[in-house]
Amino acid sequence: MSVNLHFSDIADVYKFFNLDQRLKHPLIAVIDFSDVDEQMEQDIRVTGDYYCLLFKRYNGNNVRYGRKVVDFNNGSLICIAPNQALEMNIGAYTEKEGWAVFFHPDLIRNTSLYDKM
């Protein structure tokens, strides 16, 4: 059975990864997956109200982006816009490596980058 998660702010991301004590800024988060101990046993579908740049350096789970399973395996960069869905089939893996940057659209509002995105 799949779990649907929607993160409305950056604090929700920290809560999900059990990193509440590290919240430094309400609009941006940088997470090192090697610091994350949380293991999900169910498949998850994630949406959020923010942008995400995700670099994962581990195998062991399949990612569905849109309607197809995409080969986001070792050394993959995934870019997600607000309200886009990402589905992950949680597999058995021992070490998670990689980084993620989550940032709220308000961080870049009134900039030329926001106009392009």
N, C-alpha and C positions, 0 to 999 in steps of 0.2 A: 504494500500500500504506500502511495506517495504522500509526502508531506508538502503542503504549500506554505511558503514563508514570504511575507512582504515586509521589507524594512523601510520604514518611513523616514528615518533619520540615521545619522552616523552612530548614535548611541546604541541603536538596535543591532548594528553590526558587531560592536564590542561585546554586547550582551550575548549574542549568538556564539561568539568565539571564546566566551568566558574571559574577556580581557577588560572588564569594566574599569579597573583601577588605572588603566593606562590612557583613558580618554583625555586628550590634551586640547583638542579643538573641536567645536561642534559641527564644522563643515567639511573636515578632511580627516582621513584615517589612513595610516600606512601599517599594514599587517604583514609580519613575517610568519609564514605558515609553519616554520620549524618551532615556533613558540606556542602553537596551538595544540592543546591536548584533546580537544573535543573530538569524539568519534561518533558519527551518525550511523545508525544501523539500517535506516530506511532510505529509500530514494527521495530526493528533495527537488522541489521546483521553487526557484528564488526569483523574486522581483524586488525592485527598489526604486526609490525616488531620487536616485543619484547616478552619477557616472562611475564606472569601475574599469580600471586597467588591471588585469590579472595575468601574472606570469607564473605558470606552474611548471615545476621541473620534476614531476613524478608521474608514474603510470599507475593505473589501478582503478580508475573510474572512467565511465563513458559520459560524455557531455552531449546533450541535445540542445541545439540552438536553432529555433524555428521548428521546422517539421522533421528535420533529419538529424541523425547522429553524426557528429562531426569529429574528425580525428584530432582532438586536442590532447595529444600525448606529450611525451617528454620534450620540454623546452618550448611550450606554446604560449603565445600572447593572445589574450582574449580581451576585447574591448566591448563594453556594454553601456548602452544609453539608458536614461531613466525609463522605467516601466517595461523594459524588455525582459523576457523570461529566459532563464537558464535552468535546464534540468540536468541533474547529475545522478547517475546510477552509482551508488556507493559500493565500492568493491573492497576487498581485503588488501590493504597496503600497510607497510610498516612505517615508513618515514615520509612526511610531507615536506616538500621543499618548494620555495617560491615566495613571491611577494604579491601583495594587492594594494592598490591605491583606490580608495573610495572618496569621491568628493561630491558635495551637493552643488546643484546648478547655481545657487546663490553665491558661491565662491568666485565664479567667473562672470556673474551678471554685470552688465554695463562695460564689458570689455569687447575687443574685436574678436577674440576667440569665441565668446558666447554667440556672437552674430553668425559665425561660420558653422557652429555646431547646431 
